[in-house]
Each structure stands twice: as structure tokens, then as C-alpha cells.
């Protein structure tokens, strides 16, 4: 037991460079595997949370732009969404990494972009913005006409109407699909260290450590179920948090008409 | 490849560029595109079959069977699919070797798992140690196909399970009233009717499958990602007759465009198929066609 506490002390923050420098080489205990894979989850959470928050705002802008009348607004938005939804995230990571690598030669400003913490974050941010924008765009188009007419009758227009009527309804309609998107984004963060971006000093995410153990022990039946356990746990946390927001978004509606969170998880990129 | 590649006079002209793309190794790169298509062509029907079995199991009245089906569907939720890919390739390989070991070498008394090693007798190795290179490659590819089919079978099972439940209940009751048995209702009513409800989910799944094909690289297959990295890397004049700087960015741009075209074409074709299948159906799509006077 105390050996395990020692392991946790040594390796719990290994993925961000705090604690023991050397990874265990042989005689892997269950405790070491759980601790290191859990330590890797820090990166998954980091990528997931930051890109989701930043992507949310860009997605709102893109959805509004795609819905706009002007060609100059909706064409670029459409192309952006198509570019990121039509190609595999894995290829996007590779392309972005090598793009940043050659830009680094032009100007040292791009040097941090070749590291995973910034470069992969940018790709995930743009990617989730595109997927969420498509969801928001669909919701924006299904805002009931009556809501808009009522807002007009009350003399609301332009920005006020958007902020107080259109946008809250859009969010309410889009929320179940957006929850799925959040889960998938979270799962997609596992691709980062397998796609060109180097894991500097073996500081990787959960899947990086899981595959490290699987390679060393040649036994996939221990590390991958541990990884699965962590991911199921975090997925449940996401569902709970988004469920709370969903309840709040629907709080003005009568009980029967409230939209339940229905999770259809059949998407990856 | 081209005859002018041997002529140094063409060096400063644009056609010289073609010489870069016609080297022997590049042919492996082009074949890798066929591998991607082959994977899709094989995986899609197999995954659909797995999905069908999964959905039927989940619908079963026999509780343990239904539990198996539902677990199969649920297991892919909540866990990143890439973890499954990495897991199944080793797990399947070891599973096959373990079974062969038990059958082929019954009098082997040492444990199979010795510390960090997985030891089976020489006859049980898959593929056999003395097998040709292409056997190894085919075996690797087959493992990849099975892995993809299992993972996407679970996604398909989820879609088909929903679609089977979406078939209007009145139709099933009518069929039962005509004296059809349980199996007959399933074969004659549920299966023909469910496709229109399954199509949105299945077309989504097809797009997802296309976009999952680069993960072949992680399964150790020499696919387009592998070759793009290999061929794009900087080449020195001393080691290659076609030296060039780091072009990996451009190679991956080509892959990006390839996938964009692929998904776009699929999108258009699937849209047409939806139109065709909605014809005369009691769904919003079918109603829209009737209103437009197409039916």
C-alpha cells in the first residue's frame, strides 16, 4: 500500500514533468499503470477543456456567418466547416505539424506551435469549432418562427434580439448534439501524440502511456481496460456537467416539453 | 519512369517534376490508396453484418443474449475508438496464436505468459516464421479489417437497433393480425422497412469510416500516411537520385485533398440514395416528395 502511495507521489504529475524523470522499465505493477495512465489524462483534459471553450465562441460566430445573407460571409464559413469536417482529424494533425515545422524555418515565432501543447490545441480548437458550428447552424435554422415574430412585436431587433431570443433558443436546441460533440472531442484528444506531435521527454497523454505499457509488457489486457475505465469516468462527468447546463437552459419550459438529453454516440472523426 | 527523366536538359523545366512522382517507391504510395479503398470495401459490409447481428441480439427476448448485444453496443460508447484499434490488434493476434497453440501443441507444459513475454510453440506462430513477406502483410491487413469491423459493427448495431424500433408499430401489429409468426414479421416487415430509418445513421457512419481509415497507420500497415511520411522526408543528394527538402507538408496536403474529395462525393451519392429510399415512405422526407408532386 505504502509502495503505491510512493508511486503516486512519483508519477501522478509525470505527464507535466513533475516528479520522477525515468519511467518504470520492468516489473510493472498495477499501481504504476493506473497512476501513469491517470497522469496522462491531465493532457486529455487540458486539450479537451481549452479547445471546447475557445471553439464554442468561434463556432457561434461561424454558425451566424453561415446563416448570413451575404455571400462574403456565408461562403467562407461554409468552406471552413467543410474543410475541417470533410477530412480526418488525424491527417489535419499531421498536416498542421509539418506546416508549423516549415513555418518555424521562416520565423521563430512559430517555434512553440511545433509542440503539442500549442500546435495540437490550435488544430483541435479549429476542428471542434467547425463541428460545433454545423450543429449550431442547424439549431439556428430551426428556431421557431413564432419566437422571432414575438421578438419583433416587442420591438427587439438586431443584436438585442439575437442575444435575448435567438441565441438562447439555439443553444437549447443544439445542446444534446453539442454534448455528443464534447464527448467526441474529448476522445479525439487521444490522437495528438500519435500524429507527428512529439511527446517531449515522454510527457504524453493517457493513451500514450497505455500503449507504452502494452508495448513493454506485450499484454494489452491490463493497460487498455484501465484507459477505458478512465475515459468512461470522464465521459460520465461530461454528461453530468452538460446535463446540468441542459436543465438550466430548459428551466422555463413546462415539464413535459423539456428536451431530454438523448445521447447518440455514433461519431468519431 | 518517363524517358525524359534521363535527360539532364529537362532539369530546369516543369515536366522534370513528374520524375519525382514516378519513382519505384512512389508506386507503393499509389498502391496504398488502393489499400484504403480495399479496407472500405471489405469493412463496410462486414461491419454491417456485425451490426445486424448485434442489433438482433440486443432485440432478443432471451435476456442473456440481449445483454450481450447491448453490452457490445454500449462498450464503444465512452471509450475512444483509437484505444480499441490499438487493443484489438494485439489482443486478436494473441487470441489466434493462443487457440492454435492449444490445438497444435497439446503437450507443451510451459506457461504462455512468461513475465513480459508471450510464448507459443513455433508451429502456432501466426503467420509462420518462415512465411513470405506478402503473407505477413496480408495477415496484418486482415487483422486491421477485423478490428475495424468489430468497432464499426458496434456503431452500426446502435444505428440498426434504433432503426428496427422506428418501424411503425401498427405495421407490425397488422402483420401479426394476418397470422405471421415472429420471424416472419421480422423478415417481411421489419427488415425491408428499417432501411429508410437507418440510412441517416448509416451514411453518417460511412463518412466516419472514411475518416477513420488513416488510423490504419497506427495498426502497423504501410498505408498512405506511412508513405507520405517516408516519401516527404528530406532527401540528401548522396543517398537519392532525386534530392529534395522536407516535403511532408505537401504530401499531407495531397492526402487532405484526397479525403475532402472522397467525403464530398460520398455525401452527394448518399443524398441521392436518401431521395430514392424516401420515395413513398411515411416519413418527413417522403411527405416532402409527395407535396412536391414527385410521387
HADDOCK unambig.tbl for C-alpha pairs under 7 A between the chains (distance, minus, plus):
assign (segid A and resid 86 and name CA) (segid B and resid 259 and name CA) 6.94 0.50 0.50
assign (segid A and resid 86 and name CA) (segid B and resid 260 and name CA) 5.11 0.50 0.50
assign (segid A and resid 86 and name CA) (segid B and resid 263 and name CA) 5.82 0.50 0.50
assign (segid A and resid 87 and name CA) (segid B and resid 211 and name CA) 6.38 0.50 0.50
assign (segid A and resid 87 and name CA) (segid B and resid 256 and name CA) 6.06 0.50 0.50
assign (segid A and resid 87 and name CA) (segid B and resid 259 and name CA) 5.36 0.50 0.50
assign (segid A and resid 87 and name CA) (segid B and resid 260 and name CA) 5.36 0.50 0.50
assign (segid A and resid 88 and name CA) (segid B and resid 211 and name CA) 4.54 0.50 0.50
assign (segid A and resid 88 and name CA) (segid B and resid 212 and name CA) 6.79 0.50 0.50
assign (segid A and resid 90 and name CA) (segid B and resid 214 and name CA) 6.82 0.50 0.50
assign (segid A and resid 91 and name CA) (segid B and resid 252 and name CA) 6.80 0.50 0.50
assign (segid A and resid 91 and name CA) (segid B and resid 256 and name CA) 6.43 0.50 0.50
assign (segid A and resid 94 and name CA) (segid B and resid 252 and name CA) 6.85 0.50 0.50
assign (segid A and resid 95 and name CA) (segid B and resid 249 and name CA) 5.57 0.50 0.50
assign (segid A and resid 95 and name CA) (segid B and resid 252 and name CA) 5.24 0.50 0.50
assign (segid A and resid 95 and name CA) (segid B and resid 253 and name CA) 6.39 0.50 0.50
assign (segid A and resid 98 and name CA) (segid B and resid 248 and name CA) 6.38 0.50 0.50
assign (segid A and resid 98 and name CA) (segid B and resid 249 and name CA) 4.89 0.50 0.50
assign (segid A and resid 99 and name CA) (segid B and resid 249 and name CA) 5.55 0.50 0.50
assign (segid A and resid 187 and name CA) (segid B and resid 80 and name CA) 4.78 0.50 0.50
assign (segid A and resid 217 and name CA) (segid B and resid 116 and name CA) 4.49 0.50 0.50
assign (segid A and resid 217 and name CA) (segid B and resid 117 and name CA) 6.93 0.50 0.50
assign (segid A and resid 218 and name CA) (segid B and resid 116 and name CA) 6.19 0.50 0.50
assign (segid A and resid 218 and name CA) (segid B and resid 117 and name CA) 6.43 0.50 0.50
assign (segid A and resid 218 and name CA) (segid B and resid 118 and name CA) 6.93 0.50 0.50
assign (segid A and resid 220 and name CA) (segid B and resid 87 and name CA) 5.91 0.50 0.50
assign (segid A and resid 220 and name CA) (segid B and resid 90 and name CA) 6.63 0.50 0.50
assign (segid A and resid 220 and name CA) (segid B and resid 91 and name CA) 6.44 0.50 0.50
assign (segid A and resid 224 and name CA) (segid B and resid 83 and name CA) 6.87 0.50 0.50
assign (segid A and resid 224 and name CA) (segid B and resid 87 and name CA) 6.48 0.50 0.50
assign (segid A and resid 228 and name CA) (segid B and resid 79 and name CA) 5.45 0.50 0.50
assign (segid A and resid 231 and name CA) (segid B and resid 78 and name CA) 6.17 0.50 0.50
assign (segid A and resid 231 and name CA) (segid B and resid 79 and name CA) 5.64 0.50 0.50
assign (segid A and resid 232 and name CA) (segid B and resid 78 and name CA) 4.81 0.50 0.50
assign (segid A and resid 232 and name CA) (segid B and resid 79 and name CA) 6.13 0.50 0.50
assign (segid A and resid 235 and name CA) (segid B and resid 78 and name CA) 5.70 0.50 0.50
assign (segid A and resid 265 and name CA) (segid B and resid 77 and name CA) 6.26 0.50 0.50
assign (segid A and resid 266 and name CA) (segid B and resid 155 and name CA) 5.66 0.50 0.50
assign (segid A and resid 267 and name CA) (segid B and resid 208 and name CA) 6.42 0.50 0.50
assign (segid A and resid 268 and name CA) (segid B and resid 208 and name CA) 5.97 0.50 0.50
assign (segid A and resid 269 and name CA) (segid B and resid 208 and name CA) 5.90 0.50 0.50
assign (segid A and resid 269 and name CA) (segid B and resid 211 and name CA) 5.83 0.50 0.50
assign (segid A and resid 269 and name CA) (segid B and resid 212 and name CA) 6.57 0.50 0.50
